[in-house]
Amino acid sequence: MARDRPPSEHGEMFKTPHVAAYAGRRPFVWFDDQVWAEDEEYLRVSQGLTDFLLIHVDPRTGLTREHLGMAHEWLTLTGFSQGS
């Protein structure tokens, strides 16, 4: 799968630091067709980030019920779906 823009010197995609800065201390689910192991690692070591879930979306099929189910399950298990 080709990447539209090259990764940074650390391997994460150009948008990952921006998503991390925007999310701050809020838990989040990120659906994207360009998230990789390097992006997850970048987020795991970023100061101030809380819980997150990255869900890779195949650009040929787009967002599916399965993706939404994964997010719903994660949000439910972590308690974030209750606004906590």
C-alpha positions in Angstrom: 0.0 0.0 0.0 1.6 3.3 -1.0 1.8 6.2 1.3 0.7 9.6 -0.1 3.4 11.5 1.9 6.6 10.3 3.3 6.9 9.5 7.0 8.9 11.8 9.3 12.4 10.9 10.4 10.9 8.7 13.2 8.7 6.8 10.8 5.3 8.1 11.8 3.1 9.8 9.2 3.2 13.6 8.9 -0.3 13.9 10.5 0.3 11.8 13.6 2.0 14.6 15.7 -0.9 16.9 14.8 -3.5 14.4 15.9 -1.6 13.9 19.1 -1.5 17.6 19.8 -5.2 18.0 19.0 -6.3 15.0 21.1 -4.3 16.1 24.1 -5.5 14.3 27.3 -8.8 13.1 25.7 -9.2 9.5 24.8 -9.8 9.0 21.0 -10.4 6.5 18.3 -8.6 7.2 15.0 -9.9 5.7 11.8 -7.4 6.1 8.9 -6.1 4.3 5.9 -2.5 5.4 6.7 -1.8 4.4 10.3 1.0 2.1 10.9 3.0 0.5 13.7 5.2 3.6 13.8 2.2 5.9 14.3 1.0 3.7 17.3 4.5 3.8 18.8 4.7 7.5 18.4 1.4 8.0 20.2 2.3 5.5 23.0 5.4 7.5 23.9 3.9 11.0 23.4 3.7 13.0 26.6 0.2 13.7 27.9 -1.7 11.4 25.7 -4.3 9.1 27.3 -6.0 6.1 25.9 -6.5 5.7 22.1 -7.4 3.1 19.5 -6.1 3.2 16.0 -8.2 1.4 13.4 -6.7 0.9 9.9 -9.3 1.4 7.2 -8.7 -0.2 3.8 -9.1 2.6 1.3 -10.7 0.2 -1.2 -13.6 -0.6 1.1 -13.8 2.4 3.4 -15.2 2.6 6.8 -17.4 -0.5 7.6 -19.7 -1.7 10.4 -16.9 -3.8 11.6 -14.7 -0.8 12.2 -17.5 1.0 14.0 -18.1 -2.2 16.1 -14.4 -2.3 17.1 -14.6 1.3 18.2 -17.9 0.8 20.1 -16.5 -2.3 21.8 -13.3 -0.4 22.9 -15.3 2.6 24.1 -17.6 0.4 26.0 -14.9 -1.7 27.6 -12.9 1.3 28.6 -16.0 3.1 30.0 -15.5 6.1 27.7 -18.9 5.5 26.0 -20.4 6.6 29.4 -18.6 9.9 29.3 -16.0 9.1 31.9 
